[in-house]
Amino acid sequence: MDGKYDVYFDKLYSENYKDLLKYAYRLTYEKNFIEEIVQDAFIEAYKKIELLQQHENPVGWLYITVKNIAKAYLRENIYIKNALPLEYSDIAMTDKESEEMVLLNYLTKDEIDIILKFYKDKKSLAEISSEYEISLSACKMRLKRVKEKFKSKYESEK
Amino acid sequence: MKYNNDHAPDKEANSENDNKYEYLKKIDTGKLQTLLQQESFLSDDDNFDVELIRQIVVILNEREPAFENFDVAASLKAFKEEMIPELNKEKLKDGNIDTLYVRNVTHWRRSKRRVTTLLIAAVVTILLGSTLIASAMGYNFWEYVINWGKETFQIGTQVEVTNDPKTSETQQATVGEGSISMGSDSSYQSVEDAVKALNVSILIPNWIPDGYEFVQADISQTAQRKSMIASYQSEDKALMYNAVIYNSIDAAYSYEKDETSGETITANGVDYYFMTNLEQNRIVWIRNNVVYSINGYVTKDDLVKMLNSIYEGDNLK
């Protein structure tokens, strides 16, 4: 990104990030998701910064993008929860072992660990990346790959 | 909504919005939350009211503060140090960019295209004027058409519904469920009172699923339509019963749905359209020129029971 866009991007981020975080939270009530949702929106903004600077309502664009990403996250969340015996507050019969048993059909132990941290323990990617001592983007990528692997194996078994 | 490229809203615009959205402050937190989610998840990008959303978030945050101590500067620093180098690598590797959300960026271009399309549509309307007026006089919803899209279900008049909601002029006239214009609404403590105030004949359910309680009924009247939304609540779950009477043929409803859902149930000569969206079930139908829908966190069986209670004697299964 050119220097001239840096200032614009920083301003957009600084002035809107917190509000978008609040919006994503009210949409999902999933605290571990929302930073990812808003960051994904800013990733899109960064990629398209030249167009966005000419956009008639860049803040509106950010809200719409957050909304669309939140929807995608919720769909994915429901998909994973439906596929796994992950915790449902009103069903107390599942435990970590039974979830691991199911997941072992599709994933390795290391892969299961990140899935459970994110979906069951509801840790944010920042927390998980700190535990693994890896960068946020590496953590994000790892989770993405594991989810894709799980989906692919799960779908092929259905 | 005020459009400009200055992303620091000016004071005048804020003041206008404060007045316009003053009514939101009178709505309780649960309903505001429902409204926020409906506006966000049920309306398409073109009809998404950003300013309404921002106002709701502000009010909700005043009532239940969240993320006040969030360190944006640190977040930006981490974003620049960790995400941007990866993005630059990705760019070099792929030579292109992810197009998942590109439609938002191109929206402003589409808006210009839409103006052109509208002008063409206006000319066509003049040419076909007599036919359209004749249809409008009788606005016969018995001739409605439906369209099962991949992630949307549309229902409306034969004239207006197309296969492409994003470029259709129907979208301009669409009154999505998410576009509840509460500013000119009135609220009632019973469905019967709301229907009476609306002065139309609307079927109403005599049974609601266990655990749900009636919250309120809101009516809305515009030149194009009259509508009534009855809200029910069970703890944090919502159930909505919606009836809309159109005064115009320029009308179509578009509902978001899960990709794999969509089923038509026929009973006593009426088609009922059943779909799921995220965790909610929805049923939509048209009877006597009224578009009805029921949606919420209830089972399909419960929706059918509600229908049965509306049409006592009908046996929907």
Interface residues (C-beta under 8 A of the other chain):
Chain A: M1 D10 K11 L12 Y13 S14 E15 N16 Y17 K18 D19 L21 K22 Y23 Y25 R26 L27 E35 Q39 A41 F42 I43 E44 Y46 K47 K48 L51 L52 Q53 Q54 H55 E56 N57 P58 V59 G60 W61 Y63 I64 T65 K67 N68 I69 A70 K71 L74 R75 I78 S135 L136 S137 M141
Chain B: M1 Y3 N4 N5 H7 A8 P9 Q33 L36 Q37 S40 F41 D45 F48 V50 I53 R54 I56 V57 L60 N61 A66 F67 F70 V72 A73 S75 L76 A78 F79 E82 M83 I84 P85 E86 L87 K91 I97 D98 L100 Y101 V102 N104 V105 T106 H107 W108 S111 D258 L278 E279
